[in-house]
């Protein structure tokens, strides 16, 4: 499990650790890890040109001490000081002793253009808003240069706790973060500024609380959660999922949702809706009913909404059941909030940013800029688990706790019908007995893997994603 902690939590842990260490030891640990990573990137350190973009905080000190280590190995190191009178005094003295030099931002241009590597130590994890006007030109120049850009702890200009980017920000090729991941390193839009992320252990682990701000499942975590049939399992014990989806206008949504459910481990799929013929033509094993959800037969979970059009009555009927329900697409629009809040069985909502914005009464851009706060707010308002789809899919429970972030997403999944496949997949996991948070997280993980396998660098459709779900299962289990 990869975890991320808030700025306040990280600083509290740092204070507790520093109280037991010699003065400056924690910064030296960070600088050593940063310097080692930079040396690995450079390959040969001697004769290489390194530029440090240095602000007034501890990130600037980390960069200066790391620069001193590189200078002692023969690199030509130039520090660009954006606050000359507030640069870390110990780090600056160490750099100068090692043969490095310091300049102001007005003299940074030529050095950046000639650099092999640029280290971003402008703003620390407590920064808010974008880069200041005096620092933004150097960050932009570094991005245009041929140098590798390495951010210290997180890219300057992004907000550590929210993942928001409110102005100019550094775009790093690699971010070296210390002690623990910060939420911005896992959530867009900030995540795309971080590049590859490398965590350097500085000893914070014992000081961090058990519950992080964010957590991201890895292969082993997903494998442990996957429902695998036992020797005595039958189709009913494996879970029966009901799919109430599709319409005369959108029969394909029903077909795709059923495809996701069948490849998600469900023992059986019951379909209710006007697209029964289309579903049976593609999946003859589906149990089709035209008598509505209440008379469709026993299920362990329902999926309602994909391609449903204006069928509010079916959505309301499904919400009245006492089994877990997944609301997607038109179901999100048609479901009454009070009806969702009143449910005693679990509810999983799966909006994309536009649907989440409509439910929250805000602009889509607000949701995309602040995905973490949006998913938490939506979960609290509806008293439901919410899976917010997008470039970084997030899953939040209504009672708080760590938000799950999916690490396997790919932009190739931004294709019509992909969300219908995800809904069926997650619904089958609900029917198998997984809690909504686990069902949503595991479904997003497998869906992302399937998208990567299906695409392999080429355009795909939702059907291709569904076809690759068994491969995703095998990849995780192996």
N, C-alpha and C positions, 0 to 999 in steps of 0.2 A: 504494500500500500504506500503510495506517495502522499505525503501530507503537507499542508501549508498552514502557517500561523500568522495571526495579525501582528502588526507593528508593536502594539502594546505588549502582547504576549512575548514576542521575541526580545523586546527591551527588558522586560522583567526577568526573563531567563538570563540575559547577558549580565544584568546587575548582580544576580545571585551568583553566577559563575565568577565574575570579576572580583567579588568579595573574597574569594578563596585563592586567587591567583596573584602573582606579582604584578605590579603596575605595568600596563602596556602589553602583557603577555597575550591577551585575546587578539589585539590588533596584529601582533606579530604572527599569530597563527593564521589569521585571515590573509595577511600579506604573503606569507610563505605559500599558501595554497594558490593565491592569485598568480604569483610569480611563476610557480611550477606549471600552471596551466598555460600561461603566456609563452613560457619556454617551449612547451610541447608544440604549441601552434607555430612558433617561429622555426622549430627544427634546429637550426644553428643560430645561437644567440649572438656570438661574436660578430661585430660589424653590422648588425641589424639596427634599424632606426625605429625608435619607439617614442610616441608622443603620449603624455599623460594630460588629460583634461581634468583639472583639479579645482574643486569647490572648497568651501570652508568647513565641511563636516568630516566625520570619521571616514566616510567613503574616500574623501580626498587623501586622508592619512593612509588608508590602505593602499591607494594607488601610489603614493610617494614612496612608501616602504618597499612595495613590490618593484617599483622602478629602480630603487637603489640596489636591490638584489640583481636585477637584470644588468644594471650598469657595471656592477662588480664582475659580471661575466663577459664584459666587453661590448655590450650594446650601447649605442649612442642614444641617450634618453633626454628628452626635453619636456619639462613640465609647463603647461600653460595654466597660469594662476588667474582665476576669475575673482579672487578676493585676496590680493597680495598680503594685506595686513592680517588676514584671518586664516591663512593656510596653516595646516598642522605643523607646528614648529619642529617637533622631533622628526617627522617624516621628511620635511624640507631639508633639514640639516643633514640627515642621512643620505638623501639624494645628492646633495652637493659634495659631501665627503667622498661619495663613490664616483664622482666625476660627471654627474648630470648637471643640467643647467635649467634655469627657470626664466620664463618670459611672460609678458602680458598677452591678453587676447588679441591685441592689435598686431602682434608679431607672429601669430599662430599659423597663418595661412601657408607659408612656404614649408614649414616643418610638417604640417599635416599632409600636404601634397606629396612629400618625399617619404612619408612614413611607411614602414612595413606593418606596423601594428599601432592602433590607437586605443588607449585605455580610458574609458568613461568613468570618472570619479567626481562628477560635477555635483550631483544631488544625492542625498541618502534616502533611506526608506521612509523618512518622515515628510518628504517633499509633497507639495500639493500644487496643482496647476501645471502648466507647461514650463518649458525652459525660459529663463529670463532673456531679454533681448540681447544682452552681451554674450550669452553662451550659445544661443541658437545658431548663429552663423558657423561657428566651429563644428557643431554637431552635424549640420548640413554638409559642410565641406568634407568631414570625415566619411559621410555616407557616399559622397561622390568620388572619393579617392579610391585607390586600389588597395588600401590598407584593410587588414582584418580589424574589426571593431569589437572590443571586449568590454562589457559593462560590469561594473563592480556592484554586486548584490542585486541590483535591478537597473534597467535603463533609466537614465535621468529624464524626467518629464512625465513618467507614468506614475499613477498613484498606487501605492503598494497594497492597500487593503481592498480597494474597489475594482482595480483593473481599468479604471478610466484613463483616458488620454485627453486632456483639456486644452492642449496647445502643441507647440513644437516639442518633440521628444527624440531622444537618441534611438536609432535603429541599430541594434547590435547583431553581430554574427553569432556571438556566444556570450552568455551571462554566467558569471561565476558568483553564486550566492552562498552565503555563509550560515551554517548552523541549521537552517530550515528554509524550505521554500516559502516565498511570500505569495499571497493569493494572486497578485498581478502576473506572476510568472506562469499561471495555469489558465487564466481567463482572458479572452479577447475583450476589447481591442488591444490591451497591453501585451498579451502573450506574443503577438506577431512582431512586436518590437524587440523581444528578448532573444530571438534566435534559439540556438541550442542552449540548454541550461545544464550547468554542472554544479552539483552541490559539494561544498567543501565542509568536512566535519571539523568543527572547532570546539567540540565538547559540550554543546548545548543540550544534547538529548535528554540527560537525566533531569534537567531543569524545566523541560517543556511539559505541559499538561497532557492528559490522556486524550482529550477531545480537541482536535485541530479545528481550524476555520473551514478548511477544505480538505477533501481526500479524493484521490484518484485511484481506482482499482487497477491492478496489474494482472497479468495472465494468471498467476497463482491464486489471486483473490477470486477471479471470475470462475476458475476451475472448481474452487471449493464451494461456490454457490450454485453451480449448474445442477439442475435436477436430473439425475440419472436413474433410469428404471431399474428396480430390483428384480430378482428372479421371479417373485410372485406378483409382479405388477401386471395389471391389465389396462385396457384403454381408459377405463373409468378411474382407476387409481392414479394413472399418470396425469389426469386432469382433463376436463372437458371445458372448452372455452366457447362461449357464444359470441357470434359476430353479427351485429345489427348495423349494416352499412349498405352503401350503394343506393342507387335510384335509377329511374329510367334514363336520366341524363348522364349519370356517372356509374354505370355498372362495373367499370374497371376498378373502382376503388374497393368494391366488395371482393373482387377476384384477388387483388393485391393483398388486402388485409387477411384473407383466408390463406394465401400463400405464406405470409409471414407466420401465421399461427401454426400451420402444419409443419413448418420447418423450425418452429420454436420449441418443439418437444411435447406439444399437446397430444394426449391420447386420442382425442376426437375433437372435431370442430362442428358445432351446430350453427347453421346460417339462417338468419331471418331477414327477409327483405325482398324487394322486387327484382333482384338480379340472380335469382336462384338458377335459372337456366344457364346463364353465363358461368356461374360458379361450378355447376355440375359438369359443364362441358370441359372445364379445365381441371377440376379436382373432383372426380366421381366419388371419392371417399367421404366427401362432406355430407353431413346430415342436414338436409334442407327442410325448412318449415315455412308455411305461409300463414301461420296462425298467431303471430306476434310473440314477443319475448316470454310472456307468462305461460304460454302453452307450447313452447318449443321443446320442452324437456329439461331435465336437470343439467345445470352447468355449475362449474366452480368459479367462473368469472365471466364478465361481459366486456366486450369492446363495442362502443357505440359512437357513431358520428361520421366516419370517413365517407364522403360522397353522399351523405344522407339528405342533402337538399334542405327542405323545410319541414321534415317529418318530426315536429316537436313532440308529438304524442308518443312515438317510440322511444325517444330520448327520456321523456318523463317516466315511461313504464320501466325502463331499465334502471333508472335511478331509484325506483321504489323497491328493487330487489334487495336481498340481504347478503349478496355476495360481492366481492371486489368488482369495481367497475373502472374501465379506462375510458375517458372522454377525449375525443380527438376531433379536429376539423370542425364540421358543422355541429357536432355535438357540443363543442365548447360554446358556440354562439347560441344554441337553442336551450342549453341547460340553465335553469333558474338557480341563481346563486344560493338562495335559501334552501332549495332542495338538495344541493350539494352539501351545504353546511350541516343539514339535518341528518345526513346519512350516518348510520352506526357502523356499517361495513366500510372498508377502505376504498378510497377513490384516488385514481392516478390521472392527472390531466397532462396532455402532451401538446402544448401550443408551440408554434414558432413565434418569432418576435412580433410579427404583425398581429397575430391572434392575441398574444399576451398584452400588446399595447391596447387593443380594443377592450379587453377585459379590465384593464387598469384605468382606462380613460386617458391615456397619454399618447404622445406621438411615437411611432415605431422607432425613430432615432433615439429617443430617450431610453427605450429598452435595450437597444443595441449598444449604447454607450455605457450603460450601467446594468449589465446582465445579472450580477450577483444580487444587487438590491431588488431588482425586478422579480426574480424567481422567489426570493424570500417573501416579498410583499404579496405576491399572488397566492403562495401557499398559505399564508396567514389569513388572507381575506376569504378564501374558499374552504379553509380547514381541510385541505387535501394535499397530497403529495403532488408536486409539480415537476415535470420534466420539460425544461425550456430548451427546445431544439435550436441548433445554430452552429456557428463555427466552433464554439465550445459548448457542448450540451451540458446543462446543469440539472441536478435533481435535488430538490429541497423538500423536507418534511414540514408539516404545519407547526409542529412543536419545537422547531429549532434543531439544534445539533449540526454536525458538520454537513456542509453541502457537498454532494458528489460532483465531480467534474470528469467528463469522459475524455480520455487521451487518444482515442482511435479515430476521431472524426476526419473526414476528408471532404474537400469541396466538390468532389465528384458525386457526392450524395445529394447535392442541390439539384435534384431532378424530379419531375412530376411523379407522384405516386410513391416516392421513397418513404415518406412519412406514414403511408398506409401500411407498408410492409413492417415498419417499426412498431406500429400499433398492434398488429396481429401478433408479432413476436413477443412484445411485452405482455399482451393479454394471455398468451399461452403460459408464460412464466408466472403470472398471477394465479392462473388456474392450477398450476403445479404446486402452489403453496408459498411462493416467495412473497415477502412483504413488498408493498409498492416501491419503496426506495431501492431495494435489491432488484426487483423485477425491472424497474426503469433503468438502473445502472447497468445491469448485465445485458439487457436488450440493446442499449446504446453502444456498449462495447462490442458486442457481436455484430451489430448493424454496421458499425464503423469498419471493423475488420472485413466484413463481407464487401463493403463498398470498395475498399482498397484492393481486395482480390479481384473483384469484378472489373474494376477500372484498369489497373495496371498501366496507368498513363493514357488511357483512351476513353472516349465518351461512352457512357453506359445509360441504361434505363432502369427503372425500379424492378422490372422482372429479373434483370441480371443480378441485382443485389440479392433478391430472394433466392435465386439459384445458388448463390455462393454462401448462404448461411450454413449449410452442413460443413463446408470447408472451414468456416470460422469456428464452429464447435470443435472440430477435430484439432485445429491449430491450438486452441486453448487447452484442450484436454491432454495433448501430447507435450 
